[in-house]
Amino acid sequence: MSGFGAKAYSKVGLHTDVITAEPHKMVAMLFDGAIVSIQRAKMHLAAQRVTERCEAVMLALEIVETLRVSIDASVDPAFAGRLNGLYQYVTMRLLQANVRRDAQALDEAGRILDQLRGAWMRIAPAGAAAATPVAAHAPVRRVPATASRALGAYQA
C-alpha cells in the first residue's frame, strides 16, 4: 500500500473511531492526542523547527480546550471548577512553552495531562472498550464536534 493510501486508510479508521467511540473512550483519545502533540512539539523544539513546533502546540491547545469545554459542571461544581482551573494552567504552560521555547513547560503540561489520563482510565465504566494506549475528568457532556479535528494528532 502506498504512503498516501496508508494515510488515507488510517484517517478513515480514526474518523470511524471518533464517530463510534463511547464518551469515556473519546476523552481518553483526546488525552492521547494532546500528549502526542506535546511530544511532537518537544521534538520540533529540539530540532529548531519553529513552524512545526507551533502547529503541534496549537493542536495540543485545541485539544485541551475541547477537554475543558466537555466538563459537566452539574455533577460536581466544585470539582469541575478545579478541573477547569487545571486545564487553564496547562493552557498557560503550553503558551509559555511556545513563546519562550521552554521544553520544561512542555514536559510539565504533558505530565499533568498524563496524570489526568491515568485517573480517567481508572474510572472507566464497566464494559467500556479499552482506549488506545500511549490521560480525572468530571463526567462529560457530549464531546464537541471539533474532537475529530483535535484527534488529527494521531496522524503521522
Backbone as CSV, one residue per row, in Angstrom:
resi,resn,N_x,N_y,N_z,CA_x,CA_y,CA_z,C_x,C_y,C_z
1,MET,0.851,-1.168,0.000,0.000,0.000,0.000,0.899,1.235,0.000
2,SER,0.544,2.209,-0.824,1.353,3.426,-0.908,1.222,4.243,0.367
3,GLY,2.172,5.176,0.557,2.122,6.059,1.722,0.825,6.837,1.754
4,PHE,0.377,7.321,0.583,-0.876,8.072,0.520,-2.050,7.180,0.908
5,GLY,-2.068,5.952,0.363,-3.159,5.026,0.657,-3.207,4.652,2.125
6,ALA,-2.051,4.433,2.730,-1.992,4.076,4.150,-2.488,5.230,5.008
7,LYS,-2.094,6.451,4.646,-2.527,7.615,5.420,-4.038,7.817,5.285
8,ALA,-4.557,7.665,4.073,-5.995,7.811,3.857,-6.762,6.738,4.628
9,TYR,-6.250,5.512,4.604,-6.890,4.412,5.329,-6.902,4.689,6.828
10,SER,-5.787,5.205,7.376,-5.730,5.479,8.815,-6.680,6.607,9.187
11,LYS,-6.855,7.600,8.297,-7.802,8.689,8.569,-9.232,8.165,8.627
12,VAL,-9.572,7.242,7.720,-10.911,6.644,7.743,-11.104,5.873,9.045
13,GLY,-10.088,5.124,9.452,-10.175,4.372,10.702,-10.342,5.290,11.896
14,LEU,-9.589,6.395,11.932,-9.708,7.355,13.031,-11.085,7.986,13.027
15,HIS,-11.568,8.381,11.858,-12.890,9.009,11.761,-13.961,8.046,12.275
16,THR,-13.852,6.779,11.910,-14.799,5.771,12.386,-14.717,5.632,13.904
17,ASP,-13.502,5.610,14.451,-13.341,5.526,15.903,-13.996,6.711,16.597
18,VAL,-13.832,7.907,16.036,-14.405,9.110,16.635,-15.930,9.039,16.612
19,ILE,-16.493,8.612,15.500,-17.950,8.555,15.365,-18.555,7.526,16.313
20,THR,-17.894,6.390,16.479,-18.475,5.287,17.249,-18.003,5.218,18.696
21,ALA,-17.074,6.070,19.091,-16.491,5.973,20.430,-17.497,6.329,21.515
22,GLU,-17.419,5.579,22.601,-18.173,5.922,23.800,-17.566,7.214,24.356
23,PRO,-18.340,7.992,25.117,-17.784,9.238,25.667,-16.501,9.022,26.469
24,HIS,-16.438,7.946,27.225,-15.238,7.700,28.030,-14.020,7.469,27.138
25,LYS,-14.178,6.670,26.117,-13.072,6.398,25.200,-12.699,7.662,24.436
26,MET,-13.685,8.473,24.071,-13.410,9.708,23.339,-12.507,10.627,24.163
27,VAL,-12.791,10.756,25.442,-11.958,11.607,26.303,-10.547,11.038,26.389
28,ALA,-10.429,9.713,26.519,-9.103,9.083,26.557,-8.348,9.358,25.262
29,MET,-9.035,9.298,24.131,-8.404,9.580,22.853,-7.948,11.043,22.789
30,LEU,-8.728,11.939,23.351,-8.326,13.346,23.378,-7.071,13.534,24.225
31,PHE,-7.041,12.900,25.398,-5.823,12.966,26.225,-4.622,12.459,25.431
32,ASP,-4.794,11.304,24.775,-3.694,10.732,23.992,-3.234,11.705,22.908
33,GLY,-4.190,12.307,22.216,-3.844,13.250,21.152,-3.076,14.450,21.671
34,ALA,-3.479,14.978,22.820,-2.776,16.123,23.408,-1.364,15.732,23.821
35,ILE,-1.230,14.570,24.427,0.086,14.109,24.880,1.013,13.893,23.687
36,VAL,0.504,13.276,22.634,1.301,13.060,21.423,1.701,14.400,20.810
37,SER,0.796,15.356,20.779,1.106,16.677,20.218,2.200,17.372,21.015
38,ILE,2.154,17.239,22.325,3.192,17.844,23.173,4.536,17.162,22.923
39,GLN,4.521,15.850,22.777,5.771,15.133,22.468,6.340,15.604,21.132
40,ARG,5.464,15.788,20.149,5.912,16.280,18.846,6.455,17.703,18.957
41,ALA,5.785,18.539,19.738,6.261,19.914,19.919,7.658,19.915,20.518
42,LYS,7.883,19.040,21.488,9.202,18.963,22.117,10.263,18.507,21.115
43,MET,9.913,17.554,20.286,10.836,17.076,19.260,11.164,18.209,18.274
44,HIS,10.146,18.941,17.850,10.361,20.049,16.915,11.139,21.183,17.580
45,LEU,10.926,21.398,18.864,11.687,22.409,19.594,13.174,22.061,19.570
46,ALA,13.488,20.820,19.860,14.889,20.381,19.876,15.536,20.509,18.500
47,ALA,14.741,20.283,17.453,15.262,20.357,16.085,15.161,21.766,15.504
48,GLN,14.685,22.693,16.286,14.536,24.096,15.880,13.647,24.258,14.650
49,ARG,12.585,23.453,14.598,11.581,23.572,13.528,10.416,24.389,14.089
50,VAL,10.490,25.693,13.884,9.559,26.629,14.525,8.118,26.407,14.071
51,THR,7.887,26.323,12.782,6.523,26.171,12.269,5.880,24.901,12.791
52,GLU,6.610,23.802,12.725,6.069,22.516,13.174,5.816,22.525,14.679
53,ARG,6.730,23.157,15.436,6.538,23.265,16.893,5.262,24.040,17.192
54,CYS,5.088,25.166,16.522,3.895,25.989,16.755,2.621,25.225,16.404
55,GLU,2.647,24.489,15.303,1.471,23.700,14.909,1.153,22.628,15.947
56,ALA,2.166,21.955,16.454,1.952,20.905,17.459,1.412,21.503,18.750
57,VAL,1.947,22.633,19.178,1.452,23.287,20.396,0.012,23.755,20.191
58,MET,-0.275,24.325,19.031,-1.636,24.800,18.768,-2.641,23.639,18.789
59,LEU,-2.243,22.493,18.256,-3.131,21.330,18.292,-3.345,20.873,19.735
60,ALA,-2.279,20.838,20.535,-2.425,20.474,21.948,-3.354,21.457,22.655
61,LEU,-3.215,22.746,22.356,-4.096,23.758,22.959,-5.549,23.534,22.565
62,GLU,-5.769,23.207,21.307,-7.129,22.945,20.830,-7.743,21.740,21.548
63,ILE,-6.943,20.709,21.743,-7.443,19.514,22.418,-7.741,19.811,23.888
64,VAL,-6.852,20.538,24.558,-7.082,20.885,25.961,-8.364,21.719,26.084
65,GLU,-8.592,22.617,25.157,-9.826,23.406,25.183,-11.046,22.510,24.964
66,THR,-10.929,21.528,24.091,-12.025,20.575,23.873,-12.320,19.805,25.158
67,LEU,-11.275,19.381,25.852,-11.460,18.702,27.137,-12.114,19.635,28.150
68,ARG,-11.658,20.882,28.188,-12.181,21.847,29.164,-13.678,22.108,28.946
69,VAL,-14.084,22.303,27.709,-15.500,22.618,27.464,-16.398,21.393,27.582
70,SER,-15.812,20.205,27.649,-16.627,18.993,27.796,-16.957,18.668,29.246
71,ILE,-16.427,19.439,30.187,-16.699,19.193,31.609,-18.174,19.455,31.898
72,ASP,-18.803,18.530,32.599,-20.195,18.693,33.022,-20.198,19.170,34.469
73,ALA,-20.317,20.475,34.653,-20.256,21.066,35.989,-21.478,20.741,36.834
74,SER,-22.544,20.250,36.240,-23.759,19.962,37.007,-23.580,18.777,37.956
75,VAL,-22.620,17.907,37.682,-22.409,16.719,38.515,-21.740,17.092,39.834
76,ASP,-20.670,17.864,39.766,-19.919,18.278,40.952,-19.268,19.624,40.635
77,PRO,-19.989,20.725,40.895,-19.482,22.048,40.503,-18.107,22.382,41.080
78,ALA,-17.831,21.998,42.321,-16.532,22.319,42.921,-15.406,21.584,42.198
79,PHE,-15.605,20.288,41.946,-14.591,19.509,41.229,-14.424,20.038,39.811
80,ALA,-15.528,20.324,39.160,-15.472,20.850,37.795,-14.690,22.162,37.755
81,GLY,-14.874,23.004,38.756,-14.145,24.264,38.815,-12.646,24.047,38.969
82,ARG,-12.271,23.096,39.803,-10.840,22.794,39.980,-10.242,22.210,38.697
83,LEU,-10.994,21.337,38.058,-10.523,20.749,36.805,-10.396,21.814,35.720
84,ASN,-11.361,22.714,35.658,-11.301,23.819,34.708,-10.044,24.656,34.950
85,GLY,-9.751,24.936,36.210,-8.544,25.687,36.542,-7.280,24.958,36.128
86,LEU,-7.281,23.647,36.281,-6.120,22.854,35.881,-5.917,22.913,34.365
87,TYR,-7.004,22.807,33.610,-6.890,22.932,32.155,-6.404,24.325,31.758
88,GLN,-6.856,25.344,32.476,-6.378,26.702,32.193,-4.878,26.811,32.478
89,TYR,-4.424,26.165,33.537,-2.997,26.166,33.863,-2.200,25.470,32.759
90,VAL,-2.678,24.316,32.290,-1.999,23.601,31.211,-1.944,24.488,29.968
91,THR,-3.036,25.165,29.678,-3.064,26.087,28.535,-1.991,27.161,28.680
92,MET,-1.898,27.758,29.876,-0.891,28.789,30.119,0.520,28.234,29.912
93,ARG,0.787,27.036,30.429,2.122,26.445,30.302,2.448,26.133,28.838
94,LEU,1.453,25.691,28.070,1.691,25.429,26.652,2.013,26.721,25.910
95,LEU,1.291,27.777,26.223,1.572,29.071,25.593,2.960,29.573,25.976
96,GLN,3.304,29.455,27.250,4.631,29.858,27.693,5.717,29.027,27.012
97,ALA,5.480,27.734,26.899,6.455,26.851,26.259,6.713,27.293,24.829
98,ASN,5.660,27.662,24.143,5.807,28.049,22.745,6.526,29.391,22.612
99,VAL,6.116,30.371,23.400,6.709,31.707,23.315,8.161,31.702,23.779
100,ARG,8.422,31.005,24.876,9.767,31.010,25.480,10.668,29.883,24.989
101,ARG,10.114,29.028,24.128,10.851,27.846,23.675,11.349,27.044,24.875
102,ASP,10.393,26.668,25.730,10.680,26.081,27.034,10.273,24.605,27.077
103,ALA,11.248,23.725,26.965,10.980,22.285,26.987,10.429,21.834,28.339
104,GLN,10.853,22.487,29.427,10.354,22.107,30.758,8.863,22.398,30.890
105,ALA,8.394,23.476,30.291,6.964,23.784,30.331,6.176,22.751,29.530
106,LEU,6.738,22.303,28.412,6.094,21.229,27.644,6.031,19.951,28.471
107,ASP,7.132,19.629,29.142,7.167,18.437,29.989,6.108,18.514,31.085
108,GLU,5.995,19.679,31.735,5.022,19.829,32.818,3.596,19.653,32.306
109,ALA,3.275,20.290,31.189,1.931,20.152,30.614,1.655,18.691,30.260
110,GLY,2.636,18.020,29.680,2.468,16.612,29.330,2.272,15.725,30.544
111,ARG,3.036,15.996,31.614,2.895,15.203,32.856,1.499,15.373,33.467
112,ILE,1.018,16.599,33.496,-0.310,16.854,34.061,-1.367,16.109,33.262
113,LEU,-1.311,16.218,31.949,-2.306,15.532,31.113,-2.183,14.019,31.237
114,ASP,-0.964,13.516,31.365,-0.772,12.075,31.529,-1.366,11.595,32.858
115,GLN,-1.184,12.377,33.915,-1.776,12.018,35.209,-3.298,12.067,35.148
116,LEU,-3.843,13.064,34.480,-5.301,13.140,34.314,-5.814,11.959,33.501
117,ARG,-5.067,11.601,32.468,-5.471,10.454,31.649,-5.478,9.176,32.487
118,GLY,-4.453,8.993,33.307,-4.388,7.811,34.157,-5.567,7.729,35.109
119,ALA,-5.905,8.858,35.719,-7.060,8.891,36.619,-8.349,8.609,35.843
120,TRP,-8.443,9.174,34.641,-9.629,8.958,33.805,-9.779,7.482,33.465
121,MET,-8.678,6.810,33.158,-8.749,5.399,32.800,-9.133,4.530,33.997
122,ARG,-8.767,4.967,35.203,-9.129,4.191,36.401,-10.619,4.247,36.710
123,ILE,-11.333,5.228,36.164,-12.768,5.322,36.428,-13.600,4.866,35.236
124,ALA,-12.996,4.065,34.375,-13.710,3.561,33.199,-14.957,2.807,33.631
125,PRO,-16.081,3.085,32.971,-17.301,2.340,33.299,-17.140,0.860,32.964
126,ALA,-17.820,0.013,33.710,-17.762,-1.424,33.459,-18.187,-1.706,32.025
127,GLY,-17.406,-2.532,31.351,-17.736,-2.914,29.976,-17.304,-1.911,28.936
128,ALA,-16.687,-0.810,29.337,-16.235,0.172,28.359,-15.073,-0.394,27.569
129,ALA,-15.058,-0.090,26.297,-13.957,-0.546,25.451,-12.669,0.135,25.888
130,ALA,-11.591,-0.606,25.819,-10.294,-0.044,26.211,-9.894,1.063,25.249
131,ALA,-9.319,2.102,25.783,-8.837,3.204,24.959,-7.481,2.845,24.382
132,THR,-7.090,3.620,23.408,-5.790,3.390,22.801,-4.694,3.657,23.813
133,PRO,-3.621,2.868,23.836,-2.534,3.127,24.778,-1.673,4.304,24.323
134,VAL,-0.905,4.950,25.009,0.176,5.851,24.609,1.444,5.636,25.379
135,ALA,-4.470,9.433,30.359,-4.660,10.623,30.222,-5.837,10.461,31.091
136,ALA,-8.358,12.935,36.054,-9.792,12.610,36.364,-10.603,13.691,35.766
137,HIS,-11.464,13.469,35.245,-12.331,14.315,34.478,-13.714,14.165,35.051
138,ALA,-14.432,15.283,35.272,-15.832,15.198,35.662,-16.566,14.509,34.525
139,PRO,-17.689,13.867,34.811,-18.432,13.242,33.716,-18.643,14.260,32.597
140,VAL,-18.527,13.788,31.380,-18.572,14.704,30.250,-19.977,14.818,29.688
141,ARG,-20.242,16.002,29.157,-21.430,16.156,28.341,-21.069,15.458,27.055
142,ARG,-21.529,15.893,25.997,-21.140,15.353,24.699,-19.829,16.026,24.292
143,VAL,-18.885,15.239,23.816,-17.616,15.805,23.373,-17.892,16.590,22.093
144,PRO,-17.402,17.826,21.997,-17.702,18.678,20.851,-17.266,18.077,19.526
145,ALA,-17.930,18.515,18.470,-17.639,18.022,17.127,-16.206,18.320,16.709
146,THR,-15.582,19.307,17.306,-14.200,19.633,16.960,-13.247,18.532,17.372
147,ALA,-13.729,17.542,18.116,-12.860,16.449,18.550,-12.255,15.726,17.360
148,SER,-12.978,15.611,16.264,-12.437,14.935,15.096,-11.191,15.645,14.597
149,ARG,-11.202,16.965,14.559,-10.022,17.756,14.160,-8.916,17.590,15.205
150,ALA,-9.311,17.678,16.470,-8.329,17.596,17.540,-7.627,16.244,17.530
151,LEU,-8.335,15.205,17.174,-7.743,13.872,17.182,-6.838,13.639,15.978
152,GLY,-6.715,14.617,15.108,-5.785,14.525,13.994,-4.351,14.367,14.465
153,ALA,-4.100,14.574,15.745,-2.753,14.402,16.289,-2.273,12.966,16.110
154,TYR,-3.183,12.049,15.917,-2.784,10.652,15.729,-2.154,10.418,14.368
155,GLN,-2.392,11.323,13.432,-1.888,11.126,12.078,-0.385,11.391,12.036
156,ALA,0.321,10.529,11.393,1.782,10.667,11.292,2.172,11.782,10.347
